[in-house]
């Protein structure tokens, strides 16, 4: 299955939303499910809220593990590292 994914969470101004577009769809499976993480967070118990609030997230733009791009792509990514951190 081929997907077009536009998430770039490491960007200074990440996209508000992204769209997934199925290019090659299998005859079964591959269902897309959506969730509202604000509602999920709001429904957490008080202890879990406290735990989650103490976590941090690091968003890094890099090729998928095991994937490789062209040499010019790799050099461009290495020269323009995109990393952000949420607390």
Biopython code that builds the backbone (N, CA, C, O; Angstrom):
import numpy as np
from Bio.PDB.StructureBuilder import StructureBuilder

atoms = [
    (1, "UNK", "N", (0.846, -1.168, 0.000)),
    (1, "UNK", "CA", (0.000, 0.000, 0.000)),
    (1, "UNK", "C", (0.893, 1.232, 0.000)),
    (1, "UNK", "O", (1.820, 1.314, 0.805)),
    (2, "UNK", "N", (0.640, 2.171, -0.863)),
    (2, "UNK", "CA", (1.400, 3.414, -0.924)),
    (2, "UNK", "C", (0.569, 4.531, -0.307)),
    (2, "UNK", "O", (-0.610, 4.684, -0.624)),
    (3, "UNK", "N", (1.189, 5.308, 0.574)),
    (3, "UNK", "CA", (0.492, 6.415, 1.234)),
    (3, "UNK", "C", (1.282, 7.693, 1.055)),
    (3, "UNK", "O", (2.512, 7.675, 0.996)),
    (4, "UNK", "N", (0.581, 8.784, 0.971)),
    (4, "UNK", "CA", (1.191, 10.100, 0.973)),
    (4, "UNK", "C", (1.001, 10.654, 2.383)),
    (4, "UNK", "O", (-0.134, 10.873, 2.806)),
    (5, "UNK", "N", (2.067, 10.880, 3.102)),
    (5, "UNK", "CA", (1.986, 11.338, 4.490)),
    (5, "UNK", "C", (2.665, 12.691, 4.588)),
    (5, "UNK", "O", (3.800, 12.842, 4.136)),
    (6, "UNK", "N", (1.993, 13.684, 5.172)),
    (6, "UNK", "CA", (2.536, 15.032, 5.196)),
    (6, "UNK", "C", (2.909, 15.501, 6.593)),
    (6, "UNK", "O", (3.152, 16.693, 6.784)),
    (7, "UNK", "N", (2.961, 14.621, 7.563)),
    (7, "UNK", "CA", (3.317, 15.039, 8.925)),
    (7, "UNK", "C", (4.779, 15.448, 8.986)),
    (7, "UNK", "O", (5.653, 14.711, 8.528)),
    (8, "UNK", "N", (5.044, 16.599, 9.539)),
    (8, "UNK", "CA", (6.411, 17.065, 9.789)),
    (8, "UNK", "C", (6.382, 17.700, 11.173)),
    (8, "UNK", "O", (6.466, 18.920, 11.310)),
    (9, "UNK", "N", (6.263, 16.859, 12.199)),
    (9, "UNK", "CA", (6.069, 17.369, 13.557)),
    (9, "UNK", "C", (7.294, 18.064, 14.113)),
    (9, "UNK", "O", (7.181, 18.780, 15.108)),
    (10, "UNK", "N", (8.468, 17.882, 13.507)),
    (10, "UNK", "CA", (9.672, 18.548, 14.015)),
    (10, "UNK", "C", (9.764, 19.992, 13.538)),
    (10, "UNK", "O", (10.607, 20.747, 14.024)),
    (11, "UNK", "N", (8.914, 20.387, 12.599)),
    (11, "UNK", "CA", (8.970, 21.739, 12.051)),
    (11, "UNK", "C", (8.599, 22.776, 13.110)),
    (11, "UNK", "O", (7.839, 22.483, 14.033)),
    (12, "UNK", "N", (9.135, 23.980, 12.973)),
    (12, "UNK", "CA", (8.818, 25.067, 13.892)),
    (12, "UNK", "C", (7.317, 25.352, 13.847)),
    (12, "UNK", "O", (6.707, 25.632, 14.879)),
    (13, "UNK", "N", (6.733, 25.282, 12.676)),
    (13, "UNK", "CA", (5.294, 25.495, 12.507)),
    (13, "UNK", "C", (4.688, 24.250, 11.858)),
    (13, "UNK", "O", (4.373, 24.266, 10.668)),
    (14, "UNK", "N", (4.520, 23.153, 12.641)),
    (14, "UNK", "CA", (4.045, 21.905, 12.052)),
    (14, "UNK", "C", (2.636, 22.073, 11.487)),
    (14, "UNK", "O", (1.896, 22.962, 11.907)),
    (15, "UNK", "N", (2.272, 21.224, 10.540)),
    (15, "UNK", "CA", (0.936, 21.303, 9.959)),
    (15, "UNK", "C", (-0.137, 21.094, 11.023)),
    (15, "UNK", "O", (0.043, 20.307, 11.952)),
    (16, "UNK", "N", (-1.243, 21.799, 10.882)),
    (16, "UNK", "CA", (-2.383, 21.624, 11.787)),
    (16, "UNK", "C", (-3.004, 20.251, 11.581)),
    (16, "UNK", "O", (-3.473, 19.620, 12.528)),
    (17, "UNK", "N", (-3.001, 19.807, 10.361)),
    (17, "UNK", "CA", (-3.604, 18.524, 10.020)),
    (17, "UNK", "C", (-2.858, 17.955, 8.819)),
    (17, "UNK", "O", (-2.111, 18.659, 8.139)),
    (18, "UNK", "N", (-3.071, 16.698, 8.581)),
    (18, "UNK", "CA", (-2.491, 16.093, 7.387)),
    (18, "UNK", "C", (-3.539, 15.214, 6.737)),
    (18, "UNK", "O", (-4.536, 14.849, 7.359)),
    (19, "UNK", "N", (-3.309, 14.887, 5.505)),
    (19, "UNK", "CA", (-4.240, 14.059, 4.754)),
    (19, "UNK", "C", (-3.498, 12.829, 4.261)),
    (19, "UNK", "O", (-2.409, 12.927, 3.696)),
    (20, "UNK", "N", (-4.093, 11.687, 4.479)),
    (20, "UNK", "CA", (-3.561, 10.446, 3.936)),
    (20, "UNK", "C", (-4.360, 10.115, 2.688)),
    (20, "UNK", "O", (-5.590, 10.160, 2.697)),
    (21, "UNK", "N", (-3.665, 9.784, 1.629)),
    (21, "UNK", "CA", (-4.331, 9.451, 0.378)),
    (21, "UNK", "C", (-3.821, 8.094, -0.078)),
    (21, "UNK", "O", (-2.634, 7.932, -0.360)),
    (22, "UNK", "N", (-4.711, 7.131, -0.149)),
    (22, "UNK", "CA", (-4.331, 5.802, -0.608)),
    (22, "UNK", "C", (-4.111, 5.804, -2.108)),
    (22, "UNK", "O", (-5.015, 6.141, -2.873)),
    (23, "UNK", "N", (-2.924, 5.432, -2.526)),
    (23, "UNK", "CA", (-2.606, 5.377, -3.946)),
    (23, "UNK", "C", (-2.896, 3.973, -4.469)),
    (23, "UNK", "O", (-3.543, 3.812, -5.504)),
    (24, "UNK", "N", (-2.425, 2.976, -3.763)),
    (24, "UNK", "CA", (-2.688, 1.587, -4.123)),
    (24, "UNK", "C", (-3.392, 0.943, -2.934)),
    (24, "UNK", "O", (-2.776, 0.750, -1.886)),
    (25, "UNK", "N", (-4.647, 0.616, -3.078)),
    (25, "UNK", "CA", (-5.458, 0.102, -1.973)),
    (25, "UNK", "C", (-5.610, -1.413, -2.104)),
    (25, "UNK", "O", (-6.006, -1.904, -3.161)),
    (26, "UNK", "N", (-5.298, -2.161, -1.037)),
    (26, "UNK", "CA", (-5.467, -3.611, -1.103)),
    (26, "UNK", "C", (-6.963, -3.959, -1.066)),
    (26, "UNK", "O", (-7.777, -3.125, -0.669)),
    (27, "UNK", "N", (-7.327, -5.169, -1.472)),
    (27, "UNK", "CA", (-8.740, -5.549, -1.470)),
    (27, "UNK", "C", (-9.313, -5.705, -0.058)),
    (27, "UNK", "O", (-10.533, -5.737, 0.101)),
    (28, "UNK", "N", (-8.471, -5.802, 0.957)),
    (28, "UNK", "CA", (-8.932, -5.928, 2.337)),
    (28, "UNK", "C", (-7.900, -5.269, 3.253)),
    (28, "UNK", "O", (-6.749, -5.087, 2.856)),
    (29, "UNK", "N", (-8.302, -4.910, 4.473)),
    (29, "UNK", "CA", (-7.392, -4.281, 5.435)),
    (29, "UNK", "C", (-7.056, -2.866, 5.032)),
    (29, "UNK", "O", (-7.667, -2.313, 4.118)),
    (30, "UNK", "N", (-6.102, -2.284, 5.698)),
    (30, "UNK", "CA", (-5.656, -0.936, 5.372)),
    (30, "UNK", "C", (-6.614, 0.153, 5.815)),
    (30, "UNK", "O", (-6.545, 1.278, 5.320)),
    (31, "UNK", "N", (-7.510, -0.167, 6.746)),
    (31, "UNK", "CA", (-8.476, 0.825, 7.207)),
    (31, "UNK", "C", (-7.772, 1.957, 7.946)),
    (31, "UNK", "O", (-6.827, 1.721, 8.700)),
    (32, "UNK", "N", (-8.234, 3.186, 7.729)),
    (32, "UNK", "CA", (-7.728, 4.343, 8.446)),
    (32, "UNK", "C", (-8.670, 4.637, 9.594)),
    (32, "UNK", "O", (-9.884, 4.693, 9.403)),
    (33, "UNK", "N", (-8.126, 4.826, 10.778)),
    (33, "UNK", "CA", (-8.938, 5.166, 11.941)),
    (33, "UNK", "C", (-8.498, 6.522, 12.456)),
    (33, "UNK", "O", (-7.309, 6.840, 12.453)),
    (34, "UNK", "N", (-9.454, 7.318, 12.897)),
    (34, "UNK", "CA", (-9.185, 8.664, 13.384)),
    (34, "UNK", "C", (-9.486, 8.716, 14.869)),
    (34, "UNK", "O", (-10.356, 7.998, 15.362)),
    (35, "UNK", "N", (-8.772, 9.554, 15.570)),
    (35, "UNK", "CA", (-9.004, 9.705, 17.002)),
    (35, "UNK", "C", (-8.821, 11.158, 17.403)),
    (35, "UNK", "O", (-8.110, 11.911, 16.738)),
    (36, "UNK", "N", (-9.453, 11.538, 18.470)),
    (36, "UNK", "CA", (-9.315, 12.877, 19.017)),
    (36, "UNK", "C", (-8.461, 12.758, 20.276)),
    (36, "UNK", "O", (-8.956, 12.330, 21.319)),
    (37, "UNK", "N", (-7.185, 13.132, 20.192)),
    (37, "UNK", "CA", (-6.286, 12.968, 21.328)),
    (37, "UNK", "C", (-6.586, 13.937, 22.461)),
    (37, "UNK", "O", (-6.223, 13.665, 23.605)),
    (38, "UNK", "N", (-7.237, 15.057, 22.179)),
    (38, "UNK", "CA", (-7.632, 15.985, 23.243)),
    (38, "UNK", "C", (-8.673, 15.318, 24.137)),
    (38, "UNK", "O", (-8.582, 15.392, 25.363)),
    (39, "UNK", "N", (-9.653, 14.673, 23.529)),
    (39, "UNK", "CA", (-10.685, 13.974, 24.301)),
    (39, "UNK", "C", (-10.065, 12.805, 25.065)),
    (39, "UNK", "O", (-10.393, 12.589, 26.232)),
    (40, "UNK", "N", (-9.177, 12.055, 24.423)),
    (40, "UNK", "CA", (-8.524, 10.929, 25.096)),
    (40, "UNK", "C", (-7.739, 11.416, 26.314)),
    (40, "UNK", "O", (-7.798, 10.796, 27.376)),
    (41, "UNK", "N", (-7.008, 12.519, 26.167)),
    (41, "UNK", "CA", (-6.236, 13.084, 27.283)),
    (41, "UNK", "C", (-7.171, 13.535, 28.395)),
    (41, "UNK", "O", (-6.911, 13.268, 29.568)),
    (42, "UNK", "N", (-8.251, 14.214, 28.040)),
    (42, "UNK", "CA", (-9.201, 14.711, 29.037)),
    (42, "UNK", "C", (-9.837, 13.588, 29.841)),
    (42, "UNK", "O", (-10.247, 13.811, 30.980)),
    (43, "UNK", "N", (-9.930, 12.396, 29.282)),
    (43, "UNK", "CA", (-10.579, 11.269, 29.962)),
    (43, "UNK", "C", (-9.612, 10.433, 30.799)),
    (43, "UNK", "O", (-10.028, 9.452, 31.415)),
    (44, "UNK", "N", (-8.337, 10.800, 30.832)),
    (44, "UNK", "CA", (-7.373, 10.059, 31.649)),
    (44, "UNK", "C", (-7.673, 10.251, 33.128)),
    (44, "UNK", "O", (-8.226, 11.274, 33.531)),
    (45, "UNK", "N", (-7.303, 9.259, 33.934)),
    (45, "UNK", "CA", (-7.439, 9.381, 35.386)),
    (45, "UNK", "C", (-6.438, 10.412, 35.898)),
    (45, "UNK", "O", (-5.491, 10.769, 35.197)),
    (46, "UNK", "N", (-6.651, 10.887, 37.125)),
    (46, "UNK", "CA", (-5.758, 11.900, 37.709)),
    (46, "UNK", "C", (-4.313, 11.390, 37.790)),
    (46, "UNK", "O", (-3.404, 12.124, 37.403)),
    (47, "UNK", "N", (-4.059, 10.160, 38.278)),
    (47, "UNK", "CA", (-2.663, 9.683, 38.313)),
    (47, "UNK", "C", (-2.037, 9.574, 36.916)),
    (47, "UNK", "O", (-0.859, 9.884, 36.739)),
    (48, "UNK", "N", (-2.817, 9.138, 35.934)),
    (48, "UNK", "CA", (-2.275, 9.014, 34.586)),
    (48, "UNK", "C", (-2.027, 10.389, 33.971)),
    (48, "UNK", "O", (-1.073, 10.577, 33.215)),
    (49, "UNK", "N", (-2.894, 11.351, 34.300)),
    (49, "UNK", "CA", (-2.671, 12.736, 33.864)),
    (49, "UNK", "C", (-1.320, 13.224, 34.383)),
    (49, "UNK", "O", (-0.527, 13.795, 33.634)),
    (50, "UNK", "N", (-1.067, 12.996, 35.661)),
    (50, "UNK", "CA", (0.189, 13.444, 36.273)),
    (50, "UNK", "C", (1.383, 12.771, 35.600)),
    (50, "UNK", "O", (2.403, 13.415, 35.354)),
    (51, "UNK", "N", (1.259, 11.490, 35.307)),
    (51, "UNK", "CA", (2.346, 10.766, 34.651)),
    (51, "UNK", "C", (2.601, 11.335, 33.253)),
    (51, "UNK", "O", (3.742, 11.634, 32.898)),
    (52, "UNK", "N", (1.546, 11.481, 32.472)),
    (52, "UNK", "CA", (1.681, 11.973, 31.093)),
    (52, "UNK", "C", (2.227, 13.397, 31.081)),
    (52, "UNK", "O", (3.044, 13.737, 30.225)),
    (53, "UNK", "N", (1.789, 14.228, 32.017)),
    (53, "UNK", "CA", (2.258, 15.611, 32.059)),
    (53, "UNK", "C", (3.751, 15.711, 32.341)),
    (53, "UNK", "O", (4.365, 16.736, 32.044)),
    (54, "UNK", "N", (4.345, 14.665, 32.908)),
    (54, "UNK", "CA", (5.775, 14.662, 33.178)),
    (54, "UNK", "C", (6.616, 14.131, 32.030)),
    (54, "UNK", "O", (7.845, 14.160, 32.102)),
    (55, "UNK", "N", (5.980, 13.648, 30.978)),
    (55, "UNK", "CA", (6.707, 13.100, 29.832)),
    (55, "UNK", "C", (7.134, 14.205, 28.871)),
    (55, "UNK", "O", (6.614, 15.319, 28.928)),
    (56, "UNK", "N", (8.071, 13.898, 28.002)),
    (56, "UNK", "CA", (8.467, 14.831, 26.952)),
    (56, "UNK", "C", (8.545, 14.060, 25.647)),
    (56, "UNK", "O", (8.790, 12.854, 25.639)),
    (57, "UNK", "N", (8.338, 14.753, 24.563)),
    (57, "UNK", "CA", (8.401, 14.130, 23.251)),
    (57, "UNK", "C", (9.451, 14.812, 22.409)),
    (57, "UNK", "O", (9.538, 16.039, 22.387)),
    (58, "UNK", "N", (10.248, 14.024, 21.717)),
    (58, "UNK", "CA", (11.251, 14.566, 20.812)),
    (58, "UNK", "C", (10.839, 14.177, 19.393)),
    (58, "UNK", "O", (10.674, 12.997, 19.084)),
    (59, "UNK", "N", (10.677, 15.173, 18.549)),
    (59, "UNK", "CA", (10.275, 14.968, 17.160)),
    (59, "UNK", "C", (11.488, 15.256, 16.283)),
    (59, "UNK", "O", (12.053, 16.348, 16.332)),
    (60, "UNK", "N", (11.880, 14.280, 15.490)),
    (60, "UNK", "CA", (13.070, 14.404, 14.663)),
    (60, "UNK", "C", (12.724, 14.001, 13.229)),
    (60, "UNK", "O", (12.114, 12.957, 12.997)),
    (61, "UNK", "N", (13.118, 14.837, 12.280)),
    (61, "UNK", "CA", (12.914, 14.488, 10.879)),
    (61, "UNK", "C", (14.099, 13.661, 10.430)),
    (61, "UNK", "O", (15.237, 14.130, 10.462)),
    (62, "UNK", "N", (13.845, 12.454, 10.020)),
    (62, "UNK", "CA", (14.895, 11.563, 9.537)),
    (62, "UNK", "C", (14.238, 10.495, 8.669)),
    (62, "UNK", "O", (13.048, 10.222, 8.826)),
    (63, "UNK", "N", (14.980, 9.899, 7.773)),
    (63, "UNK", "CA", (14.418, 8.795, 6.992)),
    (63, "UNK", "C", (14.018, 7.652, 7.919)),
    (63, "UNK", "O", (14.579, 7.505, 9.005)),
    (64, "UNK", "N", (13.065, 6.855, 7.501)),
    (64, "UNK", "CA", (12.660, 5.702, 8.295)),
    (64, "UNK", "C", (13.853, 4.801, 8.540)),
    (64, "UNK", "O", (14.743, 4.688, 7.696)),
    (65, "UNK", "N", (13.869, 4.158, 9.699)),
    (65, "UNK", "CA", (14.974, 3.270, 10.043)),
    (65, "UNK", "C", (15.095, 2.179, 8.974)),
    (65, "UNK", "O", (14.106, 1.535, 8.624)),
    (66, "UNK", "N", (16.276, 1.984, 8.476)),
    (66, "UNK", "CA", (16.523, 0.980, 7.450)),
    (66, "UNK", "C", (16.345, 1.497, 6.032)),
    (66, "UNK", "O", (16.752, 0.841, 5.074)),
    (67, "UNK", "N", (15.733, 2.682, 5.893)),
    (67, "UNK", "CA", (15.545, 3.257, 4.559)),
    (67, "UNK", "C", (16.736, 4.139, 4.223)),
    (67, "UNK", "O", (17.404, 4.665, 5.113)),
    (68, "UNK", "N", (16.989, 4.290, 2.965)),
    (68, "UNK", "CA", (18.069, 5.181, 2.572)),
    (68, "UNK", "C", (17.620, 5.994, 1.371)),
    (68, "UNK", "O", (16.913, 5.498, 0.494)),
    (69, "UNK", "N", (18.039, 7.245, 1.347)),
    (69, "UNK", "CA", (17.717, 8.109, 0.220)),
    (69, "UNK", "C", (18.947, 8.312, -0.633)),
    (69, "UNK", "O", (19.972, 7.657, -0.444)),
    (70, "UNK", "N", (18.832, 9.214, -1.561)),
    (70, "UNK", "CA", (19.992, 9.526, -2.390)),
    (70, "UNK", "C", (21.036, 10.218, -1.521)),
    (70, "UNK", "O", (20.730, 10.692, -0.427)),
    (71, "UNK", "N", (22.238, 10.269, -2.004)),
    (71, "UNK", "CA", (23.309, 10.921, -1.244)),
    (71, "UNK", "C", (22.993, 12.400, -1.033)),
    (71, "UNK", "O", (23.250, 12.936, 0.045)),
    (72, "UNK", "N", (22.439, 13.067, -2.047)),
    (72, "UNK", "CA", (22.124, 14.492, -1.898)),
    (72, "UNK", "C", (21.016, 14.700, -0.866)),
    (72, "UNK", "O", (21.048, 15.674, -0.114)),
    (73, "UNK", "N", (20.024, 13.783, -0.822)),
    (73, "UNK", "CA", (18.969, 13.879, 0.186)),
    (73, "UNK", "C", (19.560, 13.708, 1.581)),
    (73, "UNK", "O", (19.268, 14.499, 2.479)),
    (74, "UNK", "N", (20.378, 12.696, 1.769)),
    (74, "UNK", "CA", (20.999, 12.443, 3.071)),
    (74, "UNK", "C", (21.842, 13.625, 3.524)),
    (74, "UNK", "O", (21.817, 13.994, 4.698)),
    (75, "UNK", "N", (22.587, 14.219, 2.600)),
    (75, "UNK", "CA", (23.407, 15.390, 2.944)),
    (75, "UNK", "C", (22.525, 16.577, 3.330)),
    (75, "UNK", "O", (22.846, 17.307, 4.269)),
    (76, "UNK", "N", (21.423, 16.773, 2.619)),
    (76, "UNK", "CA", (20.510, 17.880, 2.934)),
    (76, "UNK", "C", (19.879, 17.688, 4.306)),
    (76, "UNK", "O", (19.760, 18.646, 5.070)),
    (77, "UNK", "N", (19.473, 16.462, 4.629)),
    (77, "UNK", "CA", (18.878, 16.185, 5.946)),
    (77, "UNK", "C", (19.917, 16.398, 7.039)),
    (77, "UNK", "O", (19.620, 17.010, 8.065)),
    (78, "UNK", "N", (21.124, 15.901, 6.831)),
    (78, "UNK", "CA", (22.184, 16.056, 7.830)),
    (78, "UNK", "C", (22.551, 17.526, 8.037)),
    (78, "UNK", "O", (22.873, 17.928, 9.155)),
    (79, "UNK", "N", (22.507, 18.318, 6.989)),
    (79, "UNK", "CA", (22.891, 19.728, 7.074)),
    (79, "UNK", "C", (21.779, 20.600, 7.647)),
    (79, "UNK", "O", (22.037, 21.722, 8.084)),
    (80, "UNK", "N", (20.551, 20.100, 7.650)),
    (80, "UNK", "CA", (19.403, 20.884, 8.110)),
    (80, "UNK", "C", (18.575, 20.077, 9.101)),
    (80, "UNK", "O", (17.393, 19.819, 8.872)),
    (81, "UNK", "N", (19.194, 19.686, 10.186)),
    (81, "UNK", "CA", (18.524, 18.843, 11.165)),
    (81, "UNK", "C", (17.294, 19.546, 11.722)),
    (81, "UNK", "O", (17.365, 20.694, 12.160)),
    (82, "UNK", "N", (16.170, 18.847, 11.700)),
    (82, "UNK", "CA", (14.914, 19.347, 12.257)),
    (82, "UNK", "C", (14.594, 18.545, 13.502)),
    (82, "UNK", "O", (14.269, 17.362, 13.408)),
    (83, "UNK", "N", (14.682, 19.173, 14.672)),
    (83, "UNK", "CA", (14.361, 18.518, 15.930)),
    (83, "UNK", "C", (13.585, 19.506, 16.784)),
    (83, "UNK", "O", (13.951, 20.677, 16.891)),
    (84, "UNK", "N", (12.515, 19.022, 17.386)),
    (84, "UNK", "CA", (11.788, 19.845, 18.346)),
    (84, "UNK", "C", (11.442, 18.988, 19.556)),
    (84, "UNK", "O", (11.423, 17.760, 19.472)),
    (85, "UNK", "N", (11.173, 19.631, 20.663)),
    (85, "UNK", "CA", (10.866, 18.916, 21.897)),
    (85, "UNK", "C", (9.637, 19.525, 22.548)),
    (85, "UNK", "O", (9.525, 20.744, 22.676)),
    (86, "UNK", "N", (8.714, 18.661, 22.958)),
    (86, "UNK", "CA", (7.504, 19.085, 23.671)),
    (86, "UNK", "C", (7.652, 18.672, 25.132)),
    (86, "UNK", "O", (8.148, 17.587, 25.436)),
    (87, "UNK", "N", (7.228, 19.527, 26.004)),
    (87, "UNK", "CA", (7.216, 19.174, 27.435)),
    (87, "UNK", "C", (5.836, 19.305, 27.984)),
    (87, "UNK", "O", (5.616, 19.053, 29.169)),
]
sb = StructureBuilder()
sb.init_structure("model")
sb.init_model(0)
sb.init_chain("A")
sb.init_seg("    ")
for serial, (resi, resn, name, xyz) in enumerate(atoms, 1):
    if name == "N":
        sb.init_residue(resn, " ", resi, " ")
    sb.init_atom(name, np.array(xyz, "f"), 0.0, 1.0, " ", f" {name:<3s}", serial, name[0])
structure = sb.get_structure()
